């Protein structure tokens, strides 16, 4: 998984965890479907998360905030690594199937994201 896809996943999970209102029931199957695809390492499904976000304005607002924050953090880290000549870190290859996918496949992905919020926020550390 490349860094941009990782940022999309993390921003989506953060937004989901911080969402105060309930998700519309028709969005949950789409989220579950992305989770099933990610469990099988089908990273092209990550772009579907951005389409899902657009279907619920409160989620879209949170996602935009989270994505911009994570992108700024990522760019700062990359700049610092470039200056120190360190090789950029890539997310662990098992992160998709062992952590992200199970949250998205849960019958209540929003509640599951809330339960895992501390871990989600630490993913980019």
Backbone torsions as a table, in degrees:
resi	resn	phi	psi	omega
1	UNK	NA	129.7	179.5
2	UNK	-81.1	170.0	-174.0
3	UNK	-63.2	-38.2	-178.8
4	UNK	-64.9	-43.9	176.9
5	UNK	-63.4	-38.0	177.6
6	UNK	-61.8	-42.6	179.0
7	UNK	-63.8	-39.9	178.2
8	UNK	-60.9	-47.3	179.8
9	UNK	-61.6	-47.2	-177.3
10	UNK	-66.4	-41.6	178.5
11	UNK	-62.8	-40.7	178.9
12	UNK	-63.4	-47.4	-179.6
13	UNK	-63.9	-41.2	177.1
14	UNK	-61.6	-45.5	180.0
15	UNK	-62.9	-41.9	179.1
16	UNK	-61.4	-43.0	-179.4
17	UNK	-67.0	-32.4	-176.1
18	UNK	-91.8	-6.3	-178.7
19	UNK	-67.1	123.0	-178.8
20	UNK	-81.9	-34.0	-179.4
21	UNK	-88.0	161.7	178.2
22	UNK	-73.8	145.8	173.2
23	UNK	-68.4	144.5	172.5
24	UNK	-62.3	136.9	-176.0
25	UNK	-58.0	-27.6	-178.2
26	UNK	-74.7	-13.2	178.7
27	UNK	-83.9	-29.8	-173.8
28	UNK	-59.3	-44.4	177.7
29	UNK	-60.3	-35.0	178.0
30	UNK	-66.8	-39.2	177.1
31	UNK	-65.2	-44.6	178.6
32	UNK	-59.3	-39.7	-179.6
33	UNK	-64.1	-41.0	176.5
34	UNK	-63.1	-42.5	178.4
35	UNK	-59.1	-42.7	178.7
36	UNK	-64.1	-39.5	178.5
37	UNK	-66.5	-41.5	-179.6
38	UNK	-67.6	-32.7	177.1
39	UNK	-61.5	-24.2	178.5
40	UNK	-103.1	19.5	176.9
41	UNK	62.6	27.4	177.0
42	UNK	-89.5	80.7	-172.9
43	UNK	-69.2	-14.9	176.5
44	UNK	-63.7	-20.3	179.2
45	UNK	-70.9	-15.5	-179.4
46	UNK	-59.9	-35.3	179.7
47	UNK	-63.3	-24.3	177.3
48	UNK	-64.9	-26.3	178.6
49	UNK	-61.4	-38.3	179.0
50	UNK	-67.3	-34.1	176.3
51	UNK	-68.7	-39.0	179.2
52	UNK	-63.4	-43.3	-179.3
53	UNK	-56.1	-39.4	-177.1
54	UNK	-66.4	-14.7	-177.5
55	UNK	-83.9	-8.6	-177.8
56	UNK	-142.2	105.4	-172.7
57	UNK	-53.7	-45.4	179.1
58	UNK	-61.4	-37.4	177.5
59	UNK	-68.3	-40.4	179.9
60	UNK	-62.0	-40.9	179.5
61	UNK	-63.1	-47.0	178.5
62	UNK	-64.9	-41.5	180.0
63	UNK	-60.0	-45.6	-179.5
64	UNK	-60.1	-43.4	178.8
65	UNK	-62.7	-48.5	-178.0
66	UNK	-64.3	-42.5	-178.0
67	UNK	-64.1	-45.3	179.5
68	UNK	-62.2	-41.4	179.1
69	UNK	-63.7	-46.9	-179.5
70	UNK	-66.0	-38.6	178.8
71	UNK	-64.8	-43.0	176.7
72	UNK	-60.1	-45.6	178.5
73	UNK	-60.6	-44.8	-179.2
74	UNK	-62.0	-46.3	-179.3
75	UNK	-62.7	-38.8	177.1
76	UNK	-64.6	-43.4	178.4
77	UNK	-63.4	-42.6	180.0
78	UNK	-64.7	-40.0	178.1
79	UNK	-61.7	-44.6	179.0
80	UNK	-65.6	-39.3	178.6
81	UNK	-66.5	-38.2	178.8
82	UNK	-63.5	-41.8	179.3
83	UNK	-65.3	-34.3	-179.4
84	UNK	-92.7	0.4	178.0
85	UNK	65.2	21.4	176.8
86	UNK	-82.6	149.6	176.1
87	UNK	-73.6	133.5	179.5
88	UNK	-60.9	142.7	176.7
89	UNK	-77.6	145.5	172.5
90	UNK	-117.0	150.6	-179.4
91	UNK	-62.4	148.6	177.9
92	UNK	-56.8	141.3	-176.3
93	UNK	-65.2	-23.6	-178.5
94	UNK	-88.4	-1.9	-177.2
95	UNK	-59.8	-39.0	-179.5
96	UNK	-61.9	-57.8	-173.3
97	UNK	-77.7	-24.0	-176.0
98	UNK	-97.2	-18.2	-177.1
99	UNK	-130.7	-55.4	-175.3
100	UNK	-68.7	-50.9	-176.5
101	UNK	-58.9	-45.9	-179.9
102	UNK	-60.0	-35.2	177.6
103	UNK	-64.5	-46.2	-177.4
104	UNK	-69.9	-27.6	-179.5
105	UNK	-84.1	-10.7	-178.0
106	UNK	-62.1	149.9	178.9
107	UNK	-62.1	-25.2	175.5
108	UNK	-130.1	78.9	-176.1
109	UNK	-61.2	-30.3	179.4
110	UNK	-64.9	-47.2	178.7
111	UNK	-64.5	-40.7	179.5
112	UNK	-63.7	-40.6	177.9
113	UNK	-64.0	-39.4	177.4
114	UNK	-62.4	-41.1	179.3
115	UNK	-65.0	-30.7	-176.9
116	UNK	-103.2	13.9	-172.6
117	UNK	-55.8	-41.7	179.7
118	UNK	-61.7	-42.9	178.7
119	UNK	-67.0	-39.8	-179.8
120	UNK	-61.6	-45.3	-178.5
121	UNK	-65.9	-26.6	-180.0
122	UNK	-87.6	-2.9	-176.9
123	UNK	-59.2	-34.9	-176.2
124	UNK	-89.9	2.1	177.9
125	UNK	-71.7	NA	NA
